[in-house]
Amino acid sequence: MDSKKILMQYIPMAEFISKTVGSYCEVVISDLSNAEQSILYITEPSLTGRKVGGPITDYALELVSNHDYHNEPYVCNYIGKGNNGKTFRSSTYFITNEGKLIGLFCVNIDISGLLKAKDLISEFLTIPQDEYIRENFNLSLEDMTNNIIQEHTKSNSVDQLSVQEKQDIVAEMQAKGLFLMKGAVMVAAEALNVSEQSIYRYIKNSKRKLRENENENGN
């Protein structure tokens, strides 16, 4: 069969891929019998600005010259650049006839918008390396209590905490305003495995130390 007729048989596949992927996809069939006018078919709209009768690209010419088709039937996901400034993720399938390379079936997907979105997302997600979590979006009072406890110990058991460590935890709960919430004393007592009276005593000690520190700083 004539090489051009073989290449023409790929046109329905080109249209199928183009319509399946959508408006950001261009499919090109190149006839290698005439490198200067190799574009035999190109789907519309032409995203690269090329048209039927256009020349082979530099990379396609390199693939042909290096006989890459002897090793693999296709080359996938390389980056291409159009004269219109668009960036493409491209793939090329080698069309052969009885072992001879006769054409190229190229799929070009415009990823310019995705790259801009990627840069925008990266900008929003940029966080200084020394930044720490300032806010936890907790679901309950118990979550907030447990988060504070976990900041002070890696142990799974609060029974391993000393009295002073428990007092320090309650002091932080007090500083973070946890006890402004109804039921916080009971939750803290259960979490630290102490009585509610102990929590009130720890709070009282925390307030006393805070006043002492303020007095010392004032003097």
N, CA, C and O of each residue as an XYZ file, in Angstrom:
876
protein
N       0.839     -1.201      0.000
C       0.000      0.000      0.000
C       0.872      1.247      0.000
O       1.939      1.269      0.614
N       0.417      2.274     -0.684
C       1.123      3.546     -0.745
C       1.267      4.143      0.654
O       0.329      4.100      1.449
N       2.448      4.702      0.955
C       2.730      5.245      2.286
C       1.733      6.316      2.696
O       1.303      6.364      3.848
N       1.371      7.165      1.759
C       0.433      8.247      2.077
C      -0.931      7.683      2.444
O      -1.592      8.212      3.339
N      -1.364      6.630      1.780
C      -2.644      6.014      2.096
C      -2.615      5.404      3.505
O      -3.601      5.451      4.240
N      -1.462      4.835      3.855
C      -1.313      4.270      5.209
C      -1.443      5.377      6.256
O      -2.133      5.218      7.262
N      -0.779      6.483      6.005
C      -0.820      7.607      6.945
C      -2.224      8.188      7.060
O      -2.640      8.589      8.147
N      -2.948      8.236      5.963
C      -4.301      8.782      5.966
C      -5.240      7.941      6.830
O      -6.244      8.446      7.332
N      -4.918      6.678      7.000
C      -5.755      5.808      7.821
C      -5.714      6.200      9.301
O      -6.573      5.785     10.078
N      -4.709      7.004      9.690
C      -4.588      7.438     11.077
C      -5.413      8.690     11.387
O      -5.485      9.110     12.542
N      -6.033      9.285     10.373
C      -6.790     10.518     10.588
C      -7.953     10.326     11.571
O      -8.114     11.156     12.466
N      -8.766      9.277     11.446
C      -9.839      9.095     12.435
C      -9.308      8.965     13.860
O      -9.928      9.464     14.800
N      -8.162      8.297     14.029
C      -7.566      8.181     15.357
C      -7.128      9.549     15.868
O      -7.269      9.848     17.054
N      -6.594     10.379     14.970
C      -6.176     11.728     15.356
C      -7.370     12.530     15.849
O      -7.291     13.200     16.879
N      -8.474     12.462     15.118
C      -9.679     13.186     15.520
C     -10.249     12.634     16.829
O     -10.721     13.381     17.685
N     -10.192     11.323     16.957
C     -10.698     10.674     18.172
C      -9.931     11.170     19.400
O     -10.542     11.539     20.403
N      -8.620     11.182     19.330
C      -7.798     11.622     20.466
C      -8.028     13.102     20.740
O      -8.178     13.506     21.893
N      -8.057     13.909     19.689
C      -8.247     15.346     19.849
C      -9.565     15.662     20.536
O      -9.608     16.482     21.452
N     -10.634     15.019     20.102
C     -11.953     15.284     20.686
C     -12.088     14.687     22.089
O     -12.827     15.209     22.924
N     -11.377     13.603     22.337
C     -11.437     12.985     23.667
C     -10.726     13.832     24.703
O     -11.251     14.062     25.793
N      -9.533     14.296     24.366
C      -8.744     15.098     25.313
C      -9.318     16.498     25.439
O      -9.340     17.066     26.531
N      -9.786     17.063     24.322
C     -10.407     18.380     24.392
C      -9.645     19.459     23.654
O      -8.720     19.183     22.890
N     -10.054     20.696     23.898
C      -9.553     21.835     23.126
C      -8.089     22.159     23.383
O      -7.499     22.970     22.670
N      -7.503     21.536     24.387
C      -6.089     21.783     24.683
C      -5.190     20.758     24.008
O      -3.999     20.683     24.311
N      -5.743     19.975     23.105
C      -4.983     18.912     22.453
C      -4.948     19.109     20.944
O      -5.964     19.408     20.318
N      -3.773     18.939     20.380
C      -3.575     18.995     18.934
C      -2.876     17.704     18.511
O      -1.933     17.252     19.161
N      -3.354     17.118     17.410
C      -2.739     15.899     16.887
C      -2.247     16.168     15.465
O      -2.957     16.751     14.645
N      -1.021     15.732     15.193
C      -0.389     15.999     13.905
C       0.082     14.678     13.286
O       0.683     13.848     13.968
N      -0.191     14.493     12.003
C       0.337     13.351     11.256
C       1.342     13.888     10.253
O       1.011     14.727      9.415
N       2.585     13.395     10.343
C       3.642     13.896      9.458
C       4.079     12.816      8.474
O       4.270     11.655      8.837
N       4.228     13.228      7.234
C       4.699     12.350      6.156
C       6.191     12.602      5.973
O       6.591     13.707      5.608
N       7.014     11.593      6.222
C       8.461     11.778      6.198
C       9.060     11.705      4.791
O      10.275     11.817      4.625
N       8.238     11.523      3.816
C       8.767     11.504      2.449
C       9.138     12.896      1.966
O       9.851     13.060      0.975
N       8.630     13.913      2.698
C       8.929     15.300      2.325
C       9.063     16.125      3.605
O       8.075     16.663      4.105
N      10.288     16.222      4.136
C      10.530     16.880      5.413
C      10.139     18.355      5.390
O       9.704     18.897      6.406
N      10.294     19.017      4.224
C       9.989     20.439      4.136
C       8.494     20.710      4.183
O       8.074     21.797      4.581
N       7.688     19.738      3.784
C       6.232     19.878      3.798
C       5.612     18.623      4.426
O       4.726     17.991      3.850
N       6.091     18.293      5.594
C       5.770     16.983      6.176
C       4.382     16.895      6.804
O       3.851     15.793      6.945
N       3.781     18.014      7.184
C       2.494     17.941      7.883
C       1.407     17.543      6.893
O       0.989     18.327      6.041
N       0.964     16.289      7.037
C      -0.079     15.750      6.171
C      -1.466     16.082      6.711
O      -2.410     16.288      5.948
N      -1.574     16.130      8.030
C      -2.868     16.393      8.655
C      -2.639     16.980     10.041
O      -1.708     16.585     10.742
N      -3.491     17.924     10.435
C      -3.422     18.518     11.771
C      -4.842     18.853     12.210
O      -5.624     19.417     11.445
N      -5.163     18.501     13.439
C      -6.515     18.749     13.943
C      -6.712     20.237     14.210
O      -5.754     20.979     14.426
N      -7.954     20.648     14.190
C      -8.313     22.050     14.448
C      -8.952     22.196     15.832
O      -9.682     21.309     16.274
N      -8.678     23.314     16.518
C      -7.777     24.384     16.080
C      -6.320     23.994     16.243
O      -5.972     23.178     17.096
N      -5.476     24.585     15.415
C      -4.044     24.313     15.498
C      -3.455     25.111     16.658
O      -3.335     26.334     16.584
N      -3.091     24.412     17.720
C      -2.590     25.093     18.925
C      -1.165     25.601     18.754
O      -0.766     26.569     19.402
N      -0.397     24.950     17.882
C       0.988     25.373     17.664
C       1.094     26.409     16.547
O       2.177     26.928     16.273
N      -0.045     26.709     15.899
C      -0.027     27.692     14.822
C       0.440     27.127     13.490
O       0.620     27.880     12.533
N       0.640     25.811     13.409
C       1.081     25.201     12.158
C      -0.120     24.789     11.297
O      -1.263     24.821     11.750
N       0.158     24.410     10.068
C      -0.909     24.001      9.168
C      -0.401     22.930      8.214
O       0.797     22.653      8.151
N      -1.319     22.339      7.481
C      -0.959     21.303      6.509
C       0.062     21.856      5.512
O      -0.099     22.957      4.985
N       1.106     21.075      5.266
C       2.176     21.508      4.370
C       3.348     22.116      5.103
O       4.345     22.493      4.488
N       3.232     22.215      6.438
C       4.328     22.772      7.225
C       5.470     21.785      7.371
O       5.291     20.592      7.128
N       6.655     22.270      7.768
C       7.841     21.410      7.843
C       7.882     20.561      9.115
O       7.132     20.795     10.063
N       8.752     19.596      9.111
C       8.992     18.763     10.272
C       9.686     19.590     11.349
O      10.403     20.536     11.022
N       9.490     19.258     12.626
C      10.127     20.012     13.708
C      11.569     19.545     13.902
O      11.980     18.496     13.405
N      12.324     20.362     14.644
C      13.726     20.024     14.884
C      13.868     18.719     15.677
O      14.724     17.890     15.368
N      13.022     18.544     16.700
C      13.139     17.336     17.524
C      12.703     16.096     16.748
O      13.311     15.035     16.881
N      11.649     16.228     15.937
C      11.203     15.105     15.116
C      12.292     14.703     14.131
O      12.520     13.517     13.889
N      12.957     15.696     13.570
C      14.050     15.423     12.642
C      15.187     14.694     13.350
O      15.824     13.811     12.775
N      15.434     15.073     14.609
C      16.469     14.409     15.397
C      16.104     12.954     15.671
O      16.953     12.068     15.587
N      14.828     12.714     16.000
C      14.370     11.352     16.260
C      14.567     10.477     15.024
O      15.012      9.333     15.124
N      14.232     11.024     13.870
C      14.377     10.269     12.626
C      15.846     10.006     12.324
O      16.213      8.894     11.945
N      16.678     11.009     12.487
C      18.101     10.890     12.167
C      18.807      9.887     13.075
O      19.725      9.187     12.648
N      18.362      9.826     14.347
C      18.999      8.927     15.313
C      18.431      7.511     15.285
O      18.883      6.637     16.025
N      17.435      7.293     14.424
C      16.810      5.965     14.297
C      16.271      5.469     15.644
O      16.385      4.286     15.965
N      15.686      6.380     16.428
C      15.148      5.998     17.735
C      14.010      4.986     17.620
O      13.734      4.240     18.560
N      13.361      4.966     16.475
C      12.232      4.058     16.296
C      12.656      2.590     16.298
O      11.814      1.701     16.429
N      13.952      2.334     16.152
C      14.445      0.952     16.224
C      14.395      0.424     17.653
O      14.309     -0.785     17.872
N      14.449      1.337     18.631
C      14.491      0.933     20.040
C      13.115      0.937     20.695
O      12.782      0.028     21.455
N      12.318      1.962     20.399
C      10.982      2.088     20.987
C       9.985      2.507     19.911
O      10.348      3.232     18.984
N       8.735      2.063     20.020
C       7.733      2.448     19.018
C       7.202      3.868     19.207
O       6.448      4.366     18.370
N       7.586      4.512     20.288
C       7.090      5.864     20.563
C       8.013      6.561     21.559
O       8.835      5.932     22.225
N       7.851      7.872     21.638
C       8.537      8.703     22.645
C       7.459      9.514     23.338
O       6.673     10.196     22.680
N       7.414      9.445     24.683
C       6.308     10.074     25.419
C       6.751     11.210     26.324
O       7.841     11.195     26.897
N       5.873     12.191     26.432
C       5.924     13.220     27.475
C       7.220     14.032     27.490
O       7.888     14.133     28.519
N       7.559     14.600     26.356
C       8.649     15.571     26.317
C       8.031     16.962     26.158
O       6.869     17.088     25.771
N       8.793     17.983     26.450
C       8.285     19.363     26.442
C       8.600     20.043     25.118
O       9.725     20.001     24.620
N       7.567     20.669     24.568
C       7.733     21.432     23.342
C       7.319     22.885     23.546
O       6.542     23.199     24.448
N       7.838     23.754     22.711
C       7.541     25.184     22.820
C       7.085     25.712     21.472
O       7.741     25.478     20.457
N       5.956     26.426     21.455
C       5.454     26.994     20.206
C       5.944     28.410     19.998
O       6.366     29.077     20.943
N       5.889     28.867     18.759
C       6.277     30.248     18.464
C       5.333     31.243     19.113
O       5.664     32.418     19.274
N       4.144     30.757     19.487
C       3.153     31.614     20.147
C       3.372     31.685     21.659
O       2.572     32.285     22.377
N       4.465     31.065     22.145
C       4.793     31.128     23.567
C       4.179     30.037     24.404
O       4.474     29.947     25.596
N       3.334     29.201     23.825
C       2.694     28.130     24.581
C       3.664     26.982     24.844
O       4.579     26.727     24.062
N       3.443     26.301     25.957
C       4.252     25.144     26.321
C       3.405     23.884     26.167
O       2.237     23.862     26.554
N       4.002     22.834     25.601
C       3.263     21.613     25.317
C       3.929     20.391     25.937
O       5.153     20.297     26.025
N       3.086     19.462     26.362
C       3.556     18.119     26.723
C       3.246     17.248     25.525
O       2.084     17.040     25.175
N       4.299     16.738     24.899
C       4.137     16.080     23.605
C       4.587     14.628     23.634
O       5.431     14.225     24.434
N       3.992     13.862     22.733
C       4.357     12.460     22.541
C       4.300     12.136     21.061
O       3.465     12.674     20.333
N       5.192     11.251     20.612
C       5.260     10.894     19.196
C       5.267      9.377     19.019
O       6.027      8.660     19.671
N       4.404      8.910     18.124
C       4.352      7.495     17.775
C       4.947      7.337     16.376
O       4.607      8.084     15.459
N       5.846      6.347     16.223
C       6.500      6.117     14.933
C       5.639      5.205     14.055
O       5.308      4.085     14.444
N       5.284      5.699     12.873
C       4.488      4.914     11.938
C       5.427      4.257     10.926
O       6.169      4.938     10.219
N       5.386      2.953     10.870
C       6.278      2.219      9.966
C       5.479      1.384      8.971
O       4.306      1.072      9.179
N       6.148      1.043      7.902
C       5.570      0.161      6.877
C       6.644     -0.831      6.464
O       7.626     -0.487      5.806
N       6.422     -2.081      6.876
C       7.390     -3.149      6.601
C       8.772     -2.780      7.136
O       9.788     -2.987      6.473
N       8.786     -2.228      8.355
C      10.048     -1.899      9.021
C      10.635     -0.559      8.658
O      11.616     -0.132      9.266
N      10.055      0.122      7.675
C      10.564      1.425      7.258
C       9.723      2.531      7.885
O       8.494      2.481      7.851
N      10.382      3.516      8.450
C       9.689      4.647      9.054
C       9.125      5.541      7.961
O       9.857      6.047      7.110
N       7.797      5.727      8.000
C       7.169      6.536      6.950
C       6.485      7.795      7.485
O       6.213      8.731      6.732
N       6.212      7.808      8.786
C       5.511      8.976      9.314
C       5.541      9.048     10.822
O       6.009      8.136     11.503
N       5.030     10.158     11.327
C       4.972     10.398     12.774
C       3.553     10.785     13.164
O       2.882     11.541     12.462
N       3.117     10.259     14.281
C       1.796     10.585     14.831
C       2.058     11.303     16.148
O       2.456     10.678     17.131
N       1.835     12.607     16.169
C       2.246     13.436     17.311
C       1.038     14.005     18.053
O       0.101     14.518     17.441
N       1.077     13.906     19.364
C       0.034     14.466     20.213
C       0.644     15.583     21.048
O       1.589     15.353     21.803
N       0.106     16.792     20.916
C       0.607     17.954     21.647
C      -0.493     18.500     22.559
O      -1.567     18.879     22.091
N      -0.217     18.534     23.850
C      -1.205     19.023     24.822
C      -0.698     20.326     25.428
O       0.385     20.378     26.010
N      -1.489     21.361     25.282
C      -1.124     22.683     25.800
C      -1.222     22.691     27.327
O      -2.312     22.559     27.884
N      -0.075     22.846     28.001
C      -0.051     22.863     29.471
C       0.327     24.241     30.009
O       0.684     24.382     31.178
N       0.246     25.251     29.149
C       0.627     26.611     29.566
C      -0.195     27.071     30.765
O       0.356     27.584     31.739
N      -1.512     26.887     30.693
C      -2.381     27.297     31.801
C      -2.098     26.529     33.068
O      -2.136     27.091     34.162
N      -1.809     25.229     32.928
C      -1.515     24.407     34.099
C      -0.220     24.857     34.778
O      -0.117     24.855     36.004
N       0.763     25.241     33.966
C       2.027     25.717     34.534
C       1.837     27.024     35.302
O       2.440     27.234     36.354
N       0.986     27.901     34.757
C       0.690     29.151     35.463
C      -0.035     28.861     36.775
O       0.242     29.480     37.802
N      -0.976     27.903     36.722
C      -1.700     27.516     37.936
C      -0.756     26.911     38.951
O      -0.874     27.164     40.150
N       0.195     26.100     38.465
C       1.188     25.491     39.350
C       2.012     26.556     40.062
O       2.258     26.461     41.264
N       2.441     27.580     39.305
C       3.224     28.669     39.910
C       2.396     29.415     40.947
O       2.899     29.788     42.006
N       1.112     29.630     40.630
C       0.234     30.342     41.554
C       0.032     29.531     42.834
O       0.082     30.071     43.939
N      -0.196     28.232     42.669
C      -0.377     27.362     43.833
C       0.891     27.321     44.685
O       0.828     27.378     45.913
N       2.047     27.222     44.013
C       3.319     27.188     44.738
C       3.528     28.470     45.538
O       4.048     28.446     46.653
N       3.109     29.601     44.940
C       3.251     30.879     45.633
C       2.393     30.921     46.889
O       2.831     31.418     47.927
N       1.177     30.403     46.799
C       0.286     30.399     47.947
C       0.742     29.409     49.018
O       0.491     29.614     50.205
N       1.412     28.337     48.595
C       1.817     27.300     49.541
C       3.217     27.511     50.092
O       3.703     26.713     50.894
N       3.871     28.597     49.658
C       5.214     28.868     50.151
C       5.160     29.277     51.617
O       4.539     30.278     51.974
N       5.816     28.494     52.452
C       5.847     28.751     53.895
C       7.303     28.747     54.351
O       8.041     27.824     54.006
N       7.746     29.756     55.121
C       9.115     29.756     55.632
C       9.413     28.462     56.369
O       8.560     27.930     57.079
N      10.636     27.957     56.195
C      10.994     26.677     56.790
C      10.919     26.698     58.306
O      10.682     25.659     58.923
N      11.117     27.863     58.921
C      11.096     27.940     60.380
C       9.693     28.235     60.913
O       9.508     28.441     62.113
N       8.700     28.254     60.005
C       7.340     28.551     60.442
C       6.770     27.342     61.181
O       7.013     26.199     60.793
N       6.020     27.596     62.233
C       5.375     26.533     62.983
C       3.865     26.728     62.947
O       3.363     27.801     62.611
N       3.167     25.674     63.297
C       1.708     25.734     63.249
C       1.185     26.637     64.350
O       1.422     26.385     65.531
N       0.479     27.683     63.968
C      -0.076     28.624     64.938
C      -1.523     28.305     65.275
O      -2.020     28.673     66.339
N      -2.189     27.621     64.367
C      -3.608     27.389     64.571
C      -3.956     25.967     64.196
O      -3.570     25.475     63.135
N      -4.694     25.308     65.082
C      -5.208     23.979     64.814
C      -6.728     24.059     64.719
O      -7.390     24.608     65.600
N      -7.263     23.511     63.648
C      -8.699     23.556     63.461
C      -9.315     22.306     64.092
O      -9.636     21.331     63.412
N      -9.466     22.370     65.394
C      -9.925     21.214     66.156
C     -11.434     21.054     66.073
O     -12.169     21.996     65.779
N     -11.865     19.844     66.338
C     -13.285     19.549     66.259
C     -13.976     19.657     67.603
O     -15.196     19.811     67.655
N     -13.222     19.579     68.695
C     -13.842     19.554     70.011
C     -12.888     20.073     71.068
O     -11.698     20.271     70.823
N     -13.448     20.290     72.256
C     -12.648     20.698     73.407
C     -11.625     19.627     73.744
O     -10.497     19.937     74.128
N     -12.016     18.374     73.603
C     -11.108     17.267     73.877
C      -9.891     17.304     72.950
O      -8.769     17.020     73.368
N     -10.134     17.661     71.675
C      -9.032     17.750     70.713
C      -8.024     18.810     71.140
O      -6.818     18.568     71.124
N      -8.520     19.981     71.520
C      -7.627     21.060     71.939
C      -6.822     20.662     73.167
O      -5.626     20.942     73.258
N      -7.493     20.005     74.114
C      -6.816     19.560     75.331
C      -5.720     18.561     75.002
O      -4.596     18.681     75.490
N      -6.044     17.584     74.181
C      -5.075     16.547     73.830
C      -3.908     17.105     73.028
O      -2.778     16.639     73.173
N      -4.170     18.096     72.183
C      -3.080     18.702     71.411
C      -2.068     19.374     72.316
O      -0.862     19.259     72.100
N      -2.556     20.080     73.335
C      -1.658     20.748     74.275
C      -0.846     19.719     75.051
O       0.349     19.910     75.275
N      -1.479     18.644     75.457
C      -0.774     17.587     76.199
C       0.299     16.955     75.324
O       1.413     16.705     75.786
N      -0.032     16.697     74.064
C       0.920     16.064     73.156
C       2.112     16.949     72.855
O       3.193     16.447     72.548
N       1.932     18.265     72.939
C       3.048     19.179     72.727
C       4.087     19.060     73.837
O       5.256     19.392     73.639
N       3.662     18.589     74.990
C       4.560     18.511     76.147
C       5.169     17.133     76.343
O       6.166     16.989     77.052
N       4.587     16.130     75.728
C       5.127     14.785     75.945
C       4.843     13.901     74.747
O       3.788     14.013     74.123
N       5.773     13.030     74.428
C       5.578     12.063     73.358
C       5.020     10.752     73.893
O       4.737      9.824     73.136
N       4.871     10.695     75.193
C       4.355      9.482     75.827
C       2.858      9.362     75.577
O       2.131     10.355     75.543
N       2.421      8.133     75.406
C       0.999      7.888     75.216
C       0.233      7.852     76.536
O      -0.998      7.844     76.548
N       0.972      7.830     77.652
C       0.347      7.732     78.969
C       0.670      8.967     79.799
O       1.838      9.301     80.000
N      -0.376      9.646     80.282
C      -0.154     10.825     81.124
C       0.327     10.422     82.515
O       0.799     11.261     83.282
N       0.206      9.135     82.836
C       0.655      8.674     84.151
C       2.166      8.835     84.314
O       2.666      8.840     85.439
N       2.895      8.965     83.213
C       4.340      9.133     83.272
C       4.746     10.588     83.492
O       5.925     10.886     83.682
N       3.767     11.490     83.465
C       4.056     12.899     83.696
C       4.208     13.173     85.187
O       3.494     12.609     86.016
N       5.145     14.040     85.506
C       5.302     14.455     86.891
C       4.254     15.496     87.241
O       3.584     16.029     86.356
N       4.108     15.788     88.525
C       3.143     16.809     88.960
C       3.504     18.159     88.339
O       2.629     18.903     87.898
N       4.796     18.463     88.311
C       5.228     19.734     87.742
C       4.888     19.823     86.254
O       4.470     20.874     85.768
N       5.069     18.712     85.535
C       4.748     18.701     84.108
C       3.251     18.922     83.888
O       2.845     19.619     82.959
N       2.441     18.321     84.753
C       1.001     18.517     84.646
C       0.625     19.962     84.957
O      -0.266     20.532     84.327
N       1.312     20.546     85.932
C       1.065     21.950     86.251
C       1.446     22.847     85.075
O       0.760     23.827     84.785
N       2.549     22.504     84.399
C       2.977     23.292     83.239
C       1.958     23.201     82.104
O       1.685     24.182     81.412
N       1.403     22.002     81.930
C       0.396     21.812     80.880
C      -0.847     22.636     81.184
O      -1.394     23.297     80.301
N      -1.291     22.594     82.439
C      -2.464     23.371     82.835
C      -2.182     24.862     82.694
O      -3.070     25.632     82.330
N      -0.947     25.271     82.982
C      -0.579     26.680     82.832
C      -0.697     27.115     81.377
O      -1.121     28.234     81.091
N      -0.318     26.222     80.453
C      -0.439     26.565     79.042
C      -1.904     26.601     78.618
O      -2.315     27.456     77.834
N      -2.685     25.660     79.147
C      -4.118     25.684     78.866
C      -4.727     26.994     79.345
O      -5.575     27.580     78.672
N      -4.288     27.443     80.511
C      -4.769     28.696     81.068
C      -4.355     29.871     80.180
O      -5.152     30.771     79.919
N      -3.096     29.852     79.719
C      -2.580     30.941     78.885
C      -3.297     31.003     77.541
O      -3.468     32.080     76.972
N      -3.712     29.850     77.041
C      -4.390     29.801     75.746
C      -5.890     29.995     75.870
O      -6.614     29.908     74.878
N      -6.360     30.258     77.084
C      -7.765     30.570     77.279
C      -8.686     29.366     77.246
O      -9.895     29.509     77.064
N      -8.119     28.181     77.420
C      -8.932     26.975     77.328
C     -10.026     26.935     78.391
O     -11.126     26.440     78.149
N      -9.707     27.462     79.568
C     -10.658     27.368     80.681
C     -11.773     28.414     80.611
O     -12.614     28.504     81.506
N     -11.765     29.195     79.541
C     -12.900     30.079     79.292
C     -14.080     29.289     78.726
O     -15.213     29.768     78.691
N     -13.782     28.071     78.286
C     -14.807     27.232     77.691
C     -15.469     26.362     78.753
O     -14.799     25.797     79.618
N     -16.767     26.266     78.678
C     -17.530     25.489     79.637
C     -17.141     24.015     79.571
O     -17.078     23.420     78.495
N     -16.882     23.439     80.749
C     -16.542     22.025     80.820
C     -15.075     21.735     80.645
O     -14.676     20.571     80.672
N     -14.241     22.773     80.461
C     -12.824     22.560     80.196
C     -12.105     21.949     81.388
O     -11.202     21.130     81.212
N     -12.493     22.337     82.606
C     -11.838     21.803     83.802
C     -12.054     20.300     83.888
O     -11.119     19.552     84.173
N     -13.274     19.857     83.645
C     -13.579     18.429     83.701
C     -12.814     17.658     82.622
O     -12.282     16.579     82.885
N     -12.761     18.216     81.404
C     -12.045     17.561     80.309
C     -10.558     17.468     80.610
O      -9.936     16.433     80.371
N      -9.982     18.557     81.139
C      -8.567     18.567     81.469
C      -8.259     17.556     82.569
O      -7.239     16.869     82.523
N      -9.143     17.472     83.552
C      -8.943     16.528     84.652
C      -8.943     15.086     84.144
O      -8.110     14.277     84.554
N      -9.867     14.775     83.263
C      -9.929     13.420     82.706
C      -8.711     13.123     81.842
O      -8.169     12.019     81.890
N      -8.277     14.101     81.054
C      -7.150     13.894     80.155
C      -5.844     13.709     80.916
O      -4.989     12.922     80.507
N      -5.688     14.430     82.021
C      -4.452     14.351     82.818
C      -4.550     13.320     83.935
O      -3.589     13.097     84.671
N      -5.725     12.692     84.056
C      -5.941     11.659     85.071
C      -5.716     12.200     86.487
O      -5.043     11.578     87.308
N      -6.301     13.377     86.747
C      -6.262     13.988     88.083
C      -7.682     14.451     88.424
O      -8.584     14.398     87.588
N      -7.858     14.899     89.650
C      -9.175     15.388     90.057
C      -9.393     16.811     89.560
O      -8.443     17.522     89.234
N     -10.658     17.215     89.508
C     -10.971     18.582     89.118
C     -10.395     19.565     90.129
O      -9.991     20.667     89.760
N     -10.352     19.168     91.431
C      -9.764     20.026     92.464
C      -8.289     20.299     92.162
O      -7.784     21.397     92.397
N      -7.598     19.254     91.625
C      -6.183     19.447     91.273
C      -6.040     20.456     90.141
O      -5.123     21.277     90.143
N      -6.959     20.390     89.169
C      -6.910     21.339     88.056
C      -7.111     22.765     88.571
O      -6.396     23.682     88.167
N      -8.090     22.946     89.466
C      -8.322     24.281     90.039
C      -7.091     24.752     90.809
O      -6.741     25.932     90.783
N      -6.439     23.811     91.497
C      -5.228     24.184     92.249
C      -4.106     24.576     91.289
O      -3.381     25.539     91.536
N      -3.968     23.831     90.198
C      -2.941     24.157     89.211
C      -3.210     25.529     88.583
O      -2.290     26.313     88.352
N      -4.490     25.798     88.312
C      -4.848     27.103     87.740
C      -4.500     28.224     88.713
O      -3.969     29.263     88.322
N      -4.811     27.993     89.992
C      -4.515     28.996     91.015
C      -3.017     29.237     91.109
O      -2.574     30.380     91.223
N      -2.227     28.150     91.060
C      -0.765     28.294     91.108
C      -0.246     29.029     89.879
O       0.684     29.831     89.959
N      -0.870     28.736     88.739
C      -0.449     29.388     87.499
C      -0.698     30.889     87.566
O       0.145     31.685     87.153
N      -1.861     31.270     88.090
C      -2.181     32.694     88.205
C      -1.231     33.375     89.194
O      -0.803     34.508     88.974
N      -0.903     32.664     90.296
C      -0.016     33.242     91.295
C       1.376     33.480     90.710
O       1.973     34.533     90.930
N       1.890     32.496     89.961
C       3.218     32.646     89.348
C       3.218     33.764     88.323
O       4.199     34.493     88.175
N       2.086     33.889     87.607
C       1.988     34.950     86.614
C       2.043     36.316     87.276
O       2.703     37.224     86.770
N       1.345     36.474     88.421
C       1.366     37.753     89.144
C       2.757     38.034     89.687
O       3.225     39.172     89.651
N       3.421     36.994     90.192
C       4.777     37.166     90.719
C       5.728     37.625     89.630
O       6.566     38.499     89.855
N       5.595     37.033     88.443
C       6.469     37.427     87.333
C       6.198     38.856     86.891
O       7.115     39.595     86.532
N       4.917     39.236     86.922
C       4.574     40.599     86.533
C       5.117     41.595     87.555
O       5.577     42.679     87.198
N       5.057     41.210     88.830
C       5.590     42.088     89.882
C       7.103     42.233     89.752
O       7.645     43.325     89.918
N       7.781     41.122     89.454
C       9.228     41.168     89.305
C       9.632     42.028     88.104
O      10.592     42.795     88.171
N       8.905     41.891     87.040
C       9.202     42.691     85.856
C       8.890     44.164     86.081
O       9.539     45.053     85.530
N       7.862     44.396     86.917
C       7.509     45.777     87.208
C       8.537     46.462     88.072
O       8.747     47.672     87.980
N       9.187     45.656     88.932
C      10.235     46.221     89.774
C      11.548     46.323     89.025
O      12.544     46.780     89.586
